[in-house]
Amino acid sequence: MSFDPATLVYDANGLIPCIAQQEGTGEVLMMAWMNADAVARTLATGRVTYWSRSRQSFWVKGESSGHVQKLVELRVDCDRDCLLAVVDQTGPACHTNRRSCFYTALRGGEEVEIMTPVSEG
Amino acid sequence: MSFDPATLVYDANGLIPCIAQQEGTGEVLMMAWMNADAVARTLATGRVTYWSRSRQSFWVKGESSGHVQKLVELRVDCDRDCLLAVVDQTGPACHTNRRSCFYTALRGGEEVEIMTPVSEG
């Protein structure tokens, strides 16, 4: 079946969540949002492109930082209201310079930092 | 720092998205929503508990199907507006009886089913 971004289920703001996962390692890197145009741009360019809710603009991941996400494969869930982008991430995915945004674990009722920022020399 | 579910960032409906990932394999199984009480219940019981938006009730994953998600570790992202539950999933996570909800891949502009339902004999 030929894919049309309009067939996805978007929220009241026209957005759909997209999980980015590193190919090979399976590491979950981040979650951000796309609108239908961002989905189409991601597929057309092979560069993962989100919709920035704070800036209300397209956000080509890594465009300013160089920490690009090359799309390996985009997947759709059963309800068509969530996306999984399998990617090849250059450097850290998180704006804190950590590989993943999910660097805080809850252990024994405490918040524990399980990942340190990547040092760039 | 001691963890309080009230410190997470919820949307206008009081919900936060939670990604479930299988421990060990790294497979992304599903994404669903939690409210603050569901987060607290998940941590207290070790059984991943979502908030069902369609039923407007707690949804203890696997309670009726037996396909439970045992919590291994709950993680919080940098913006505190998304959760990652590392889990041990019994059987399929998807209501279609597939291991993961992300069984549709976009390849060459087409939708391709990359995962078949688990047969239970």
gemmi code that builds the backbone of each chain (N, CA, C; Angstrom):
import gemmi

chains = {
    "A": [
        ("MET", (0.856, -1.187, 0.000), (0.000, 0.000, 0.000), (0.889, 1.233, 0.000)),
        ("SER", (0.657, 2.117, -0.932), (1.443, 3.339, -1.040), (1.174, 4.225, 0.169)),
        ("PHE", (2.223, 4.829, 0.696), (2.099, 5.584, 1.935), (1.795, 7.050, 1.697)),
        ("ASP", (0.812, 7.554, 2.452), (0.445, 8.964, 2.416), (0.477, 9.491, 3.857)),
        ("PRO", (1.327, 10.504, 4.151), (1.405, 11.030, 5.524), (0.050, 11.491, 6.078)),
        ("ALA", (-0.873, 11.839, 5.200), (-2.189, 12.307, 5.650), (-3.003, 11.202, 6.312)),
        ("THR", (-2.589, 9.940, 6.108), (-3.331, 8.822, 6.688), (-2.914, 8.539, 8.134)),
        ("LEU", (-1.909, 9.245, 8.628), (-1.523, 9.074, 10.031), (-2.522, 9.809, 10.927)),
        ("VAL", (-2.499, 9.455, 12.205), (-3.406, 10.086, 13.163), (-2.620, 11.133, 13.959)),
        ("TYR", (-3.006, 12.390, 13.767), (-2.328, 13.502, 14.433), (-3.179, 13.998, 15.610)),
        ("ASP", (-2.515, 14.647, 16.564), (-3.256, 15.180, 17.704), (-3.924, 16.507, 17.330)),
        ("ALA", (-4.510, 17.170, 18.324), (-5.263, 18.398, 18.075), (-4.391, 19.498, 17.476)),
        ("ASN", (-3.069, 19.386, 17.700), (-2.140, 20.366, 17.135), (-1.551, 19.914, 15.803)),
        ("GLY", (-2.073, 18.809, 15.276), (-1.573, 18.316, 13.995), (-0.236, 17.606, 14.110)),
        ("LEU", (0.071, 17.097, 15.296), (1.382, 16.487, 15.532), (1.275, 15.007, 15.891)),
        ("ILE", (2.354, 14.283, 15.590), (2.452, 12.867, 15.925), (3.822, 12.659, 16.583)),
        ("PRO", (3.873, 11.881, 17.681), (5.172, 11.646, 18.316), (6.023, 10.684, 17.488)),
        ("CYS", (7.320, 10.942, 17.482), (8.259, 10.084, 16.767), (9.428, 9.722, 17.690)),
        ("ILE", (9.612, 8.432, 17.888), (10.697, 7.899, 18.713), (11.890, 7.652, 17.796)),
        ("ALA", (13.076, 8.116, 18.187), (14.284, 7.836, 17.402), (15.099, 6.756, 18.103)),
        ("GLN", (15.435, 5.729, 17.336), (16.189, 4.595, 17.871), (17.416, 4.352, 16.993)),
        ("GLN", (18.571, 4.179, 17.629), (19.796, 3.895, 16.886), (19.747, 2.494, 16.280)),
        ("GLU", (20.038, 2.420, 14.992), (20.124, 1.112, 14.333), (21.263, 0.291, 14.956)),
        ("GLY", (21.051, -0.980, 15.050), (22.123, -1.850, 15.517), (22.133, -1.993, 17.029)),
        ("THR", (22.343, -0.887, 17.740), (22.395, -0.975, 19.202), (20.999, -1.032, 19.815)),
        ("GLY", (20.000, -0.468, 19.120), (18.642, -0.445, 19.652), (18.413, 0.642, 20.686)),
        ("GLU", (19.419, 1.445, 20.927), (19.299, 2.509, 21.928), (18.185, 3.495, 21.566)),
        ("VAL", (17.319, 3.797, 22.527), (16.308, 4.831, 22.318), (16.961, 6.172, 22.605)),
        ("LEU", (16.994, 7.032, 21.590), (17.752, 8.270, 21.673), (16.918, 9.445, 22.180)),
        ("MET", (15.700, 9.570, 21.672), (14.870, 10.736, 21.971), (13.458, 10.510, 21.461)),
        ("MET", (12.574, 11.401, 21.853), (11.234, 11.448, 21.274), (10.944, 12.905, 20.967)),
        ("ALA", (10.452, 13.153, 19.763), (10.050, 14.506, 19.403), (8.822, 14.403, 18.496)),
        ("TRP", (8.376, 15.526, 17.962), (7.103, 15.566, 17.256), (7.275, 15.913, 15.789)),
        ("MET", (6.385, 15.397, 14.975), (6.354, 15.719, 13.550), (4.934, 16.135, 13.166)),
        ("ASN", (4.831, 17.009, 12.168), (3.547, 17.193, 11.503), (3.629, 16.459, 10.154)),
        ("ALA", (2.564, 16.504, 9.379), (2.537, 15.727, 8.133), (3.657, 16.159, 7.184)),
        ("ASP", (3.941, 17.459, 7.144), (5.020, 17.938, 6.275), (6.384, 17.446, 6.750)),
        ("ALA", (6.579, 17.386, 8.051), (7.860, 16.897, 8.587), (8.045, 15.414, 8.252)),
        ("VAL", (6.961, 14.666, 8.305), (7.023, 13.248, 7.914), (7.441, 13.138, 6.448)),
        ("ALA", (6.801, 13.935, 5.596), (7.105, 13.901, 4.166), (8.553, 14.331, 3.904)),
        ("ARG", (9.002, 15.380, 4.602), (10.387, 15.848, 4.416), (11.391, 14.798, 4.879)),
        ("THR", (11.094, 14.151, 5.986), (11.986, 13.108, 6.510), (12.153, 12.002, 5.473)),
        ("LEU", (11.026, 11.583, 4.889), (11.079, 10.507, 3.897), (11.766, 10.962, 2.609)),
        ("ALA", (11.539, 12.195, 2.228), (12.095, 12.689, 0.953), (13.599, 12.931, 1.046)),
        ("THR", (14.053, 13.395, 2.219), (15.460, 13.804, 2.348), (16.342, 12.757, 3.008)),
        ("GLY", (15.721, 11.826, 3.776), (16.526, 10.868, 4.537), (17.184, 11.489, 5.751)),
        ("ARG", (16.835, 12.721, 6.046), (17.319, 13.417, 7.249), (16.116, 13.627, 8.162)),
        ("VAL", (16.215, 13.114, 9.396), (15.040, 13.178, 10.266), (14.726, 14.632, 10.602)),
        ("THR", (13.485, 15.010, 10.327), (13.020, 16.391, 10.455), (11.787, 16.430, 11.345)),
        ("TYR", (11.920, 17.118, 12.465), (10.813, 17.241, 13.409), (10.139, 18.598, 13.239)),
        ("TRP", (9.052, 18.777, 13.996), (8.417, 20.083, 14.111), (8.704, 20.590, 15.521)),
        ("SER", (9.384, 21.696, 15.613), (9.706, 22.256, 16.919), (8.480, 22.991, 17.466)),
        ("ARG", (7.956, 22.488, 18.591), (6.785, 23.118, 19.189), (7.138, 24.471, 19.799)),
        ("SER", (8.365, 24.592, 20.322), (8.756, 25.861, 20.956), (9.022, 26.935, 19.904)),
        ("ARG", (9.657, 26.534, 18.787), (9.998, 27.519, 17.759), (8.955, 27.590, 16.651)),
        ("GLN", (8.001, 26.617, 16.671), (6.972, 26.567, 15.623), (7.604, 26.610, 14.236)),
        ("SER", (8.573, 25.711, 14.046), (9.243, 25.642, 12.747), (9.816, 24.241, 12.555)),
        ("PHE", (10.155, 23.917, 11.311), (10.792, 22.628, 11.060), (12.129, 22.594, 11.774)),
        ("TRP", (12.506, 21.406, 12.180), (13.741, 21.222, 12.929), (14.460, 20.027, 12.290)),
        ("VAL", (15.365, 20.353, 11.381), (16.167, 19.307, 10.751), (17.240, 18.929, 11.764)),
        ("LYS", (17.069, 17.776, 12.351), (17.937, 17.358, 13.463), (19.412, 17.436, 13.048)),
        ("GLY", (20.192, 18.198, 13.827), (21.625, 18.302, 13.584), (22.007, 19.423, 12.633)),
        ("GLU", (21.012, 20.147, 12.118), (21.299, 21.192, 11.130), (22.283, 22.229, 11.689)),
        ("SER", (22.093, 22.602, 12.953), (23.034, 23.572, 13.536), (24.153, 22.880, 14.316)),
        ("SER", (23.849, 21.762, 14.962), (24.844, 21.106, 15.829), (25.760, 20.142, 15.082)),
        ("GLY", (25.312, 19.704, 13.912), (26.064, 18.669, 13.201), (25.716, 17.261, 13.669)),
        ("HIS", (24.872, 17.171, 14.698), (24.497, 15.857, 15.229), (23.269, 15.322, 14.483)),
        ("VAL", (23.500, 14.992, 13.235), (22.398, 14.630, 12.343), (21.869, 13.222, 12.623)),
        ("GLN", (20.630, 13.040, 12.239), (20.000, 11.716, 12.276), (19.711, 11.306, 10.838)),
        ("LYS", (20.458, 10.327, 10.369), (20.219, 9.782, 9.037), (19.129, 8.716, 9.170)),
        ("LEU", (18.082, 8.851, 8.383), (16.989, 7.897, 8.476), (17.383, 6.561, 7.864)),
        ("VAL", (17.200, 5.503, 8.643), (17.383, 4.151, 8.116), (16.019, 3.601, 7.701)),
        ("GLU", (15.032, 3.751, 8.574), (13.684, 3.280, 8.248), (12.671, 3.941, 9.174)),
        ("LEU", (11.546, 4.358, 8.603), (10.456, 4.911, 9.401), (9.373, 3.837, 9.538)),
        ("ARG", (8.897, 3.664, 10.762), (7.847, 2.668, 11.019), (6.644, 3.335, 11.679)),
        ("VAL", (5.475, 2.739, 11.454), (4.204, 3.269, 11.929), (3.620, 2.261, 12.905)),
        ("ASP", (2.995, 2.719, 13.973), (2.422, 1.746, 14.919), (1.003, 1.350, 14.517)),
        ("CYS", (0.451, 0.391, 15.236), (-0.841, -0.221, 14.906), (-1.982, 0.794, 14.863)),
        ("ASP", (-1.924, 1.800, 15.720), (-2.974, 2.818, 15.758), (-2.685, 3.987, 14.815)),
        ("ARG", (-1.543, 3.940, 14.172), (-1.096, 4.994, 13.256), (-0.956, 6.353, 13.946)),
        ("ASP", (-0.780, 6.333, 15.274), (-0.631, 7.600, 15.997), (0.725, 7.741, 16.688)),
        ("CYS", (1.695, 6.935, 16.261), (3.060, 7.062, 16.772), (4.019, 6.498, 15.722)),
        ("LEU", (5.185, 7.150, 15.599), (6.197, 6.726, 14.635), (7.456, 6.273, 15.351)),
        ("LEU", (8.160, 5.351, 14.714), (9.472, 4.924, 15.185), (10.455, 5.151, 14.038)),
        ("ALA", (11.435, 6.032, 14.275), (12.462, 6.273, 13.262), (13.712, 5.502, 13.670)),
        ("VAL", (14.065, 4.509, 12.877), (15.336, 3.830, 13.071), (16.368, 4.686, 12.344)),
        ("VAL", (17.405, 5.103, 13.075), (18.309, 6.119, 12.547), (19.769, 5.728, 12.751)),
        ("ASP", (20.604, 6.477, 12.049), (22.028, 6.438, 12.346), (22.373, 7.826, 12.876)),
        ("GLN", (22.581, 7.911, 14.180), (22.791, 9.182, 14.870), (24.281, 9.509, 14.932)),
        ("THR", (24.622, 10.691, 14.442), (25.993, 11.184, 14.590), (26.119, 11.890, 15.933)),
        ("GLY", (27.014, 11.412, 16.778), (27.258, 12.070, 18.072), (26.058, 12.004, 18.992)),
        ("PRO", (25.971, 12.937, 19.942), (24.888, 12.931, 20.908), (23.560, 13.345, 20.277)),
        ("ALA", (22.477, 12.701, 20.685), (21.143, 13.097, 20.223), (20.561, 14.181, 21.117)),
        ("CYS", (20.992, 14.227, 22.367), (20.395, 15.144, 23.354), (21.096, 16.500, 23.331)),
        ("HIS", (20.311, 17.554, 23.571), (20.885, 18.911, 23.584), (21.820, 19.114, 24.783)),
        ("THR", (21.794, 18.179, 25.749), (22.725, 18.246, 26.888), (24.060, 17.583, 26.532)),
        ("ASN", (24.171, 17.185, 25.278), (25.392, 16.548, 24.765), (25.545, 15.094, 25.228)),
        ("ARG", (24.449, 14.526, 25.683), (24.452, 13.097, 26.005), (23.933, 12.330, 24.790)),
        ("ARG", (24.361, 11.112, 24.701), (23.968, 10.267, 23.581), (22.445, 10.159, 23.469)),
        ("SER", (21.776, 9.959, 24.591), (20.322, 9.812, 24.633), (19.735, 10.834, 25.594)),
        ("CYS", (18.477, 11.229, 25.334), (17.778, 12.124, 26.265), (17.353, 11.399, 27.540)),
        ("PHE", (17.337, 10.053, 27.500), (16.813, 9.282, 28.645), (17.963, 8.882, 29.568)),
        ("TYR", (18.609, 9.879, 30.153), (19.806, 9.631, 30.960), (19.512, 9.643, 32.463)),
        ("THR", (18.248, 9.805, 32.815), (17.887, 9.798, 34.238), (17.045, 8.564, 34.545)),
        ("ALA", (17.553, 7.707, 35.422), (16.833, 6.497, 35.811), (16.280, 6.664, 37.222)),
        ("LEU", (15.140, 6.009, 37.453), (14.557, 6.014, 38.796), (14.940, 4.705, 39.472)),
        ("ARG", (15.746, 4.813, 40.507), (16.234, 3.619, 41.200), (16.055, 3.795, 42.697)),
        ("GLY", (15.270, 2.914, 43.279), (15.036, 2.990, 44.719), (14.436, 4.316, 45.141)),
        ("GLY", (13.570, 4.869, 44.275), (12.889, 6.118, 44.616), (13.722, 7.363, 44.385)),
        ("GLU", (14.930, 7.180, 43.851), (15.818, 8.317, 43.614), (16.058, 8.496, 42.109)),
        ("GLU", (16.366, 9.721, 41.720), (16.776, 9.984, 40.342), (18.289, 9.811, 40.236)),
        ("VAL", (18.699, 8.967, 39.311), (20.114, 8.651, 39.151), (20.541, 8.959, 37.716)),
        ("GLU", (21.608, 9.702, 37.547), (22.113, 10.008, 36.205), (22.946, 8.823, 35.729)),
        ("ILE", (22.544, 8.232, 34.605), (23.212, 7.001, 34.152), (24.063, 7.224, 32.906)),
        ("MET", (24.180, 8.475, 32.476), (24.909, 8.767, 31.240), (25.555, 10.140, 31.378)),
        ("THR", (26.800, 10.260, 30.972), (27.479, 11.556, 31.083), (27.570, 12.204, 29.703)),
        ("PRO", (27.736, 13.510, 29.656), (27.867, 14.174, 28.356), (29.075, 13.639, 27.589)),
        ("VAL", (28.910, 13.592, 26.288), (29.988, 13.164, 25.394), (31.037, 14.269, 25.373)),
        ("SER", (32.296, 13.920, 25.564), (33.338, 14.948, 25.472), (33.807, 15.040, 24.031)),
        ("GLU", (33.920, 16.253, 23.552), (34.362, 16.461, 22.167), (35.704, 17.179, 22.199)),
        ("GLY", (36.713, 16.543, 21.690), (38.062, 17.110, 21.831), (38.600, 17.626, 20.513)),
    ],
    "B": [
        ("MET", (18.477, 12.666, 44.096), (17.258, 13.450, 44.308), (16.056, 12.511, 44.330)),
        ("SER", (15.252, 12.613, 45.354), (14.084, 11.755, 45.493), (13.063, 12.104, 44.413)),
        ("PHE", (12.439, 11.061, 43.852), (11.560, 11.277, 42.705), (10.117, 11.493, 43.125)),
        ("ASP", (9.497, 12.513, 42.519), (8.084, 12.807, 42.733), (7.412, 12.900, 41.356)),
        ("PRO", (6.414, 12.033, 41.073), (5.756, 12.065, 39.754), (5.186, 13.442, 39.400)),
        ("ALA", (4.895, 14.263, 40.409), (4.331, 15.594, 40.139), (5.348, 16.513, 39.454)),
        ("THR", (6.630, 16.142, 39.485), (7.663, 16.988, 38.872), (7.815, 16.729, 37.371)),
        ("LEU", (7.091, 15.739, 36.853), (7.136, 15.495, 35.411), (6.277, 16.539, 34.695)),
        ("VAL", (6.484, 16.665, 33.398), (5.734, 17.636, 32.599), (4.635, 16.895, 31.838)),
        ("TYR", (3.398, 17.198, 32.174), (2.250, 16.539, 31.548), (1.607, 17.468, 30.520)),
        ("ASP", (0.895, 16.876, 29.570), (0.215, 17.701, 28.567), (-1.090, 18.259, 29.138)),
        ("ALA", (-1.864, 18.918, 28.284), (-3.087, 19.585, 28.725), (-4.091, 18.612, 29.336)),
        ("ASN", (-3.954, 17.313, 28.980), (-4.844, 16.294, 29.538), (-4.238, 15.591, 30.758)),
        ("GLY", (-3.108, 16.113, 31.215), (-2.465, 15.511, 32.391), (-1.731, 14.222, 32.069)),
        ("LEU", (-1.319, 14.052, 30.809), (-0.689, 12.804, 30.378), (0.735, 13.017, 29.894)),
        ("ILE", (1.533, 11.951, 30.005), (2.911, 11.948, 29.530), (3.103, 10.659, 28.724)),
        ("PRO", (3.763, 10.754, 27.563), (3.980, 9.536, 26.774), (5.048, 8.648, 27.411)),
        ("CYS", (4.847, 7.345, 27.304), (5.802, 6.381, 27.840), (6.105, 5.332, 26.773)),
        ("ILE", (7.371, 5.216, 26.429), (7.847, 4.240, 25.455), (8.231, 2.969, 26.220)),
        ("ALA", (7.774, 1.817, 25.754), (8.173, 0.550, 26.385), (9.208, -0.147, 25.514)),
        ("GLN", (10.322, -0.506, 26.125), (11.427, -1.152, 25.413), (11.804, -2.439, 26.127)),
        ("GLN", (11.955, -3.514, 25.363), (12.349, -4.802, 25.946), (13.797, -4.748, 26.418)),
        ("GLU", (14.019, -5.148, 27.650), (15.391, -5.241, 28.172), (16.170, -6.280, 27.356)),
        ("GLY", (17.430, -5.996, 27.162), (18.283, -6.982, 26.496), (18.271, -6.837, 25.000)),
        ("THR", (17.114, -7.028, 24.376), (17.051, -6.934, 22.916), (16.997, -5.480, 22.440)),
        ("GLY", (16.468, -4.574, 23.283), (16.341, -3.176, 22.908), (15.149, -2.893, 22.023)),
        ("GLU", (14.358, -3.917, 21.746), (13.198, -3.746, 20.877), (12.213, -2.721, 21.449)),
        ("VAL", (11.784, -1.772, 20.605), (10.743, -0.834, 21.017), (9.401, -1.521, 20.800)),
        ("LEU", (8.649, -1.690, 21.874), (7.427, -2.498, 21.833), (6.178, -1.663, 21.543)),
        ("MET", (6.071, -0.506, 22.172), (4.843, 0.283, 22.075), (5.079, 1.656, 22.704)),
        ("MET", (4.120, 2.533, 22.479), (4.094, 3.802, 23.198), (2.670, 3.996, 23.687)),
        ("ALA", (2.522, 4.362, 24.949), (1.194, 4.656, 25.484), (1.349, 5.788, 26.495)),
        ("TRP", (0.262, 6.127, 27.169), (0.255, 7.337, 28.000), (0.069, 6.998, 29.472)),
        ("MET", (0.628, 7.824, 30.324), (0.452, 7.705, 31.773), (0.026, 9.055, 32.334)),
        ("ASN", (-0.756, 9.021, 33.408), (-0.920, 10.227, 34.223), (-0.048, 10.042, 35.472)),
        ("ALA", (-0.046, 11.033, 36.356), (0.857, 10.977, 37.512), (0.556, 9.742, 38.373)),
        ("ASP", (-0.720, 9.398, 38.509), (-1.072, 8.221, 39.311), (-0.588, 6.936, 38.663)),
        ("ALA", (-0.648, 6.868, 37.338), (-0.171, 5.670, 36.635), (1.341, 5.517, 36.811)),
        ("VAL", (2.053, 6.651, 36.782), (3.505, 6.605, 37.027), (3.763, 6.048, 38.429)),
        ("ALA", (3.035, 6.567, 39.403), (3.228, 6.124, 40.790), (2.881, 4.643, 40.944)),
        ("ARG", (1.795, 4.208, 40.316), (1.387, 2.793, 40.399), (2.409, 1.881, 39.750)),
        ("THR", (2.935, 2.329, 38.603), (3.951, 1.540, 37.897), (5.164, 1.320, 38.801)),
        ("LEU", (5.600, 2.401, 39.453), (6.780, 2.306, 40.321), (6.483, 1.479, 41.574)),
        ("ALA", (5.281, 1.602, 42.098), (4.942, 0.907, 43.350), (4.738, -0.588, 43.134)),
        ("THR", (4.191, -0.938, 41.959), (3.815, -2.342, 41.741), (4.832, -3.106, 40.898)),
        ("GLY", (5.651, -2.382, 40.103), (6.559, -3.066, 39.186), (5.841, -3.639, 37.981)),
        ("ARG", (4.574, -3.303, 37.831), (3.781, -3.699, 36.659), (3.446, -2.423, 35.901)),
        ("VAL", (3.821, -2.378, 34.621), (3.623, -1.134, 33.880), (2.130, -0.847, 33.722)),
        ("THR", (1.746, 0.341, 34.162), (0.348, 0.748, 34.215), (0.176, 2.060, 33.464)),
        ("TYR", (-0.626, 2.005, 32.413), (-0.883, 3.183, 31.596), (-2.239, 3.782, 31.967)),
        ("TRP", (-2.539, 4.930, 31.340), (-3.874, 5.514, 31.421), (-4.507, 5.342, 30.049)),
        ("SER", (-5.605, 4.620, 29.993), (-6.287, 4.411, 28.719), (-7.115, 5.647, 28.382)),
        ("ARG", (-6.743, 6.294, 27.267), (-7.477, 7.491, 26.859), (-8.864, 7.133, 26.349)),
        ("SER", (-8.993, 5.964, 25.717), (-10.303, 5.582, 25.174), (-11.254, 5.148, 26.296)),
        ("ARG", (-10.711, 4.438, 27.274), (-11.571, 3.956, 28.369), (-11.571, 4.893, 29.579)),
        ("GLN", (-10.664, 5.864, 29.578), (-10.517, 6.786, 30.704), (-10.399, 6.026, 32.024)),
        ("SER", (-9.449, 5.081, 32.015), (-9.227, 4.295, 33.230), (-7.799, 3.770, 33.224)),
        ("PHE", (-7.345, 3.317, 34.395), (-6.024, 2.719, 34.452), (-6.013, 1.451, 33.608)),
        ("TRP", (-4.851, 1.184, 33.045), (-4.688, 0.041, 32.154), (-3.406, -0.666, 32.602)),
        ("VAL", (-3.613, -1.676, 33.442), (-2.484, -2.485, 33.883), (-2.176, -3.444, 32.743)),
        ("LYS", (-1.088, -3.157, 32.046), (-0.755, -3.894, 30.824), (-0.731, -5.401, 31.093)),
        ("GLY", (-1.539, -6.135, 30.324), (-1.572, -7.587, 30.444), (-2.568, -8.109, 31.452)),
        ("GLU", (-3.292, -7.219, 32.117), (-4.222, -7.649, 33.171), (-5.273, -8.614, 32.634)),
        ("SER", (-5.777, -8.317, 31.417), (-6.767, -9.235, 30.844), (-6.121, -10.239, 29.884)),
        ("SER", (-5.079, -9.829, 29.165), (-4.480, -10.695, 28.135), (-3.406, -11.634, 28.694)),
        ("GLY", (-2.864, -11.288, 29.861), (-1.729, -12.052, 30.378), (-0.396, -11.595, 29.816)),
        ("HIS", (-0.437, -10.666, 28.876), (0.800, -10.171, 28.254), (1.360, -9.002, 29.065)),
        ("VAL", (1.812, -9.330, 30.255), (2.223, -8.310, 31.213), (3.579, -7.696, 30.853)),
        ("GLN", (3.757, -6.485, 31.348), (5.051, -5.803, 31.252), (5.586, -5.633, 32.665)),
        ("LYS", (6.629, -6.377, 32.955), (7.300, -6.242, 34.246), (8.309, -5.106, 34.117)),
        ("LEU", (8.213, -4.149, 35.017), (9.117, -3.002, 34.944), (10.527, -3.392, 35.386)),
        ("VAL", (11.483, -3.089, 34.535), (12.888, -3.257, 34.908), (13.427, -1.916, 35.412)),
        ("GLU", (13.154, -0.864, 34.648), (13.610, 0.468, 35.067), (12.814, 1.532, 34.327)),
        ("LEU", (12.427, 2.576, 35.043), (11.763, 3.711, 34.416), (12.771, 4.859, 34.297)),
        ("ARG", (12.798, 5.461, 33.099), (13.721, 6.565, 32.853), (12.962, 7.801, 32.388)),
        ("VAL", (13.529, 8.966, 32.668), (12.910, 10.253, 32.373), (13.796, 10.979, 31.369)),
        ("ASP", (13.206, 11.682, 30.420), (14.064, 12.383, 29.455), (14.448, 13.782, 29.954)),
        ("CYS", (15.301, 14.430, 29.197), (15.901, 15.717, 29.603), (14.863, 16.795, 29.854)),
        ("ASP", (13.765, 16.774, 29.106), (12.715, 17.782, 29.268), (11.651, 17.355, 30.277)),
        ("ARG", (11.799, 16.158, 30.813), (10.862, 15.573, 31.782), (9.443, 15.441, 31.214)),
        ("ASP", (9.339, 15.393, 29.876), (8.013, 15.258, 29.268), (7.853, 13.969, 28.470)),
        ("CYS", (8.744, 13.010, 28.707), (8.613, 11.697, 28.080), (9.308, 10.668, 28.966)),
        ("LEU", (8.717, 9.459, 29.021), (9.274, 8.376, 29.840), (9.694, 7.212, 28.955)),
        ("LEU", (10.699, 6.492, 29.421), (11.123, 5.246, 28.782), (11.050, 4.155, 29.841)),
        ("ALA", (10.195, 3.171, 29.603), (10.088, 2.036, 30.524), (10.854, 0.867, 29.928)),
        ("VAL", (11.939, 0.493, 30.571), (12.643, -0.727, 30.181), (11.903, -1.860, 30.878)),
        ("VAL", (11.448, -2.830, 30.079), (10.515, -3.827, 30.610), (10.942, -5.247, 30.235)),
        ("ASP", (10.301, -6.176, 30.905), (10.355, -7.561, 30.465), (8.935, -7.918, 30.042)),
        ("GLN", (8.741, -8.003, 28.733), (7.406, -8.208, 28.145), (7.122, -9.693, 27.966)),
        ("THR", (6.013, -10.144, 28.526), (5.553, -11.505, 28.291), (4.717, -11.532, 27.020)),
        ("GLY", (5.138, -12.328, 26.027), (4.359, -12.469, 24.794), (4.298, -11.183, 24.001)),
        ("PRO", (3.255, -11.054, 23.157), (3.133, -9.868, 22.316), (2.736, -8.634, 23.125)),
        ("ALA", (3.304, -7.492, 22.750), (2.912, -6.228, 23.388), (1.721, -5.609, 22.679)),
        ("CYS", (1.554, -5.930, 21.404), (0.518, -5.280, 20.588), (-0.808, -6.035, 20.672)),
        ("HIS", (-1.918, -5.279, 20.615), (-3.244, -5.897, 20.666), (-3.531, -6.730, 19.405)),
        ("THR", (-2.696, -6.565, 18.367), (-2.848, -7.378, 17.153), (-2.109, -8.714, 17.299)),
        ("ASN", (-1.571, -8.931, 18.481), (-0.847, -10.173, 18.807), (0.562, -10.215, 18.198)),
        ("ARG", (1.042, -9.051, 17.788), (2.431, -8.966, 17.350), (3.307, -8.536, 18.524)),
        ("ARG", (4.550, -8.900, 18.445), (5.476, -8.581, 19.523), (5.537, -7.076, 19.781)),
        ("SER", (5.587, -6.297, 18.716), (5.678, -4.843, 18.819), (4.551, -4.203, 18.018)),
        ("CYS", (4.146, -3.005, 18.433), (3.142, -2.254, 17.669), (3.720, -1.668, 16.381)),
        ("PHE", (5.045, -1.594, 16.283), (5.681, -0.944, 15.127), (6.019, -1.978, 14.060)),
        ("TYR", (5.002, -2.599, 13.506), (5.209, -3.695, 12.561), (5.031, -3.265, 11.101)),
        ("THR", (4.783, -1.978, 10.895), (4.637, -1.471, 9.530), (5.814, -0.558, 9.194)),
        ("ALA", (6.577, -0.929, 8.189), (7.724, -0.117, 7.763), (7.396, 0.553, 6.443)),
        ("LEU", (8.000, 1.728, 6.247), (7.839, 2.441, 4.983), (9.087, 2.194, 4.154)),
        ("ARG", (8.895, 1.487, 3.067), (10.029, 1.131, 2.202), (9.685, 1.443, 0.757)),
        ("GLY", (10.468, 2.326, 0.171), (10.240, 2.696, -1.220), (8.855, 3.279, -1.446)),
        ("GLY", (8.371, 4.028, -0.444), (7.068, 4.674, -0.579), (5.881, 3.772, -0.318)),
        ("GLU", (6.173, 2.526, 0.049), (5.094, 1.556, 0.317), (5.076, 1.174, 1.797)),
        ("GLU", (3.902, 0.755, 2.270), (3.797, 0.204, 3.622), (4.045, -1.301, 3.558)),
        ("VAL", (4.984, -1.753, 4.355), (5.368, -3.158, 4.336), (5.227, -3.732, 5.749)),
        ("GLU", (4.542, -4.850, 5.877), (4.393, -5.500, 7.182), (5.645, -6.322, 7.460)),
        ("ILE", (6.338, -6.000, 8.546), (7.629, -6.646, 8.814), (7.562, -7.620, 9.983)),
        ("MET", (6.368, -7.851, 10.506), (6.224, -8.693, 11.686), (4.871, -9.390, 11.627)),
        ("THR", (4.829, -10.673, 11.897), (3.563, -11.391, 11.859), (3.066, -11.636, 13.284)),
        ("PRO", (1.758, -11.865, 13.432), (1.221, -12.141, 14.775), (1.889, -13.405, 15.358)),
        ("VAL", (2.059, -13.369, 16.681), (2.601, -14.519, 17.393), (1.546, -15.601, 17.426)),
        ("SER", (1.928, -16.818, 17.074), (0.953, -17.909, 17.171), (1.044, -18.517, 18.560)),
        ("GLU", (-0.110, -18.733, 19.128), (-0.157, -19.323, 20.474), (-0.830, -20.686, 20.373)),
        ("GLY", (-0.086, -21.720, 20.656), (-0.597, -23.069, 20.447), (-0.899, -23.784, 21.733)),
    ],
}
model = gemmi.Model(1)
for chain_id, residues in chains.items():
    chain = gemmi.Chain(chain_id)
    for i, (resn, *xyz) in enumerate(residues, 1):
        res = gemmi.Residue()
        res.name, res.seqid = resn, gemmi.SeqId(i, " ")
        for name, pos in zip(("N", "CA", "C"), xyz):
            atom = gemmi.Atom()
            atom.name, atom.element = name, gemmi.Element(name[0])
            atom.pos, atom.b_iso = gemmi.Position(*pos), 0.0
            res.add_atom(atom)
        chain.add_residue(res)
    model.add_chain(chain)
structure = gemmi.Structure()
structure.add_model(model)
structure.setup_entities()
